[in-house]
Amino acid sequence: MAKNYKDFSYFESRPDVVKIFDDLEAYHDWCRFELQPFNPADLYRKDSPTYQSYLHSKKPRRPWVDRGDRKPYQGKNPRYNNNGQNFSR
């Protein structure tokens, strides 16, 4: 007797395959927006310059970079833990 494949979804039972296709789609979108050459064989290849640029763009950034602000000026010799005191007594 033939198995009914309409009730069976291959992708529901294989999340690793879904992750590959999601990563490939994200990499393709990044290549389109950045005008980089898209090669699906470069996915997960760390020696590819295009994929290295893609990974670099996905790294988490510092909070002031995400807002578009400049890094706050800390002076020549910043004091990080002065408890709100600007001078010594």
C-alpha positions as CSV (number, residue, x, y, z in Angstrom):
1,M,0.0,0.0,0.0
2,A,1.3,3.4,-0.9
3,K,2.2,5.9,1.9
4,N,0.3,9.1,2.0
5,Y,2.9,11.9,1.7
6,K,0.5,14.8,1.8
7,D,0.3,14.5,5.6
8,F,4.1,14.3,6.0
9,S,6.2,17.4,5.8
10,Y,9.9,16.8,5.2
11,F,11.0,20.2,6.6
12,E,9.1,19.8,9.9
13,S,11.2,16.8,10.8
14,R,14.5,18.3,9.6
15,P,15.2,21.6,11.3
16,D,18.9,21.4,10.1
17,V,17.8,21.6,6.5
18,V,15.5,24.6,7.3
19,K,18.5,26.4,8.9
20,I,20.6,25.9,5.8
21,F,18.0,27.4,3.6
22,D,17.3,30.3,6.0
23,D,21.1,31.0,6.1
24,L,21.3,30.8,2.3
25,E,18.4,33.2,1.9
26,A,19.9,35.7,4.4
27,Y,23.3,35.5,2.6
28,H,21.6,36.0,-0.8
29,D,19.7,39.1,0.5
30,W,23.0,40.5,2.0
31,C,24.7,40.0,-1.4
32,R,21.9,41.8,-3.2
33,F,21.9,44.8,-0.9
34,E,25.7,45.1,-0.7
35,L,26.1,44.5,-4.5
36,Q,28.5,41.6,-3.8
37,P,28.8,38.6,-6.1
38,F,26.5,35.7,-4.9
39,N,27.8,32.2,-5.0
40,P,25.8,29.6,-3.1
41,A,28.9,27.4,-2.7
42,D,30.5,30.2,-0.5
43,L,28.0,29.6,2.3
44,Y,29.8,28.4,5.4
45,R,33.2,28.8,3.7
46,K,35.4,30.9,6.0
47,D,38.1,31.5,3.3
48,S,35.7,33.2,0.9
49,P,36.1,37.0,1.1
50,T,32.4,37.6,0.4
51,Y,31.3,35.3,3.2
52,Q,33.9,36.9,5.6
53,S,32.3,40.3,4.9
54,Y,28.9,38.8,5.5
55,L,30.0,37.3,8.8
56,H,31.6,40.6,9.8
57,S,28.4,42.5,9.1
58,K,26.4,40.1,11.4
59,K,28.7,40.5,14.4
60,P,27.1,42.3,17.4
61,R,28.1,45.9,17.6
62,R,28.8,48.3,20.4
63,P,25.7,50.2,21.7
64,W,26.7,53.6,20.4
65,V,27.3,52.2,16.9
66,D,23.9,50.7,16.7
67,R,22.2,54.1,17.4
68,G,24.5,55.8,14.9
69,D,26.1,57.9,17.6
70,R,29.8,58.6,18.0
71,K,31.8,57.0,20.7
72,P,31.6,59.3,23.7
73,Y,34.8,61.3,24.3
74,Q,36.7,60.0,27.3
75,G,39.5,62.5,27.3
76,K,43.3,61.7,27.1
77,N,43.3,59.6,30.3
78,P,39.8,58.6,31.2
79,R,38.8,57.6,34.7
80,Y,36.3,54.9,34.5
81,N,35.4,54.4,38.2
82,N,35.5,57.7,39.9
83,N,32.0,57.4,41.5
84,G,30.8,60.7,40.0
85,Q,33.7,62.8,41.3
86,N,35.5,65.0,38.8
87,F,38.4,65.9,41.0
88,S,40.2,64.5,44.0
89,R,39.9,66.0,47.5
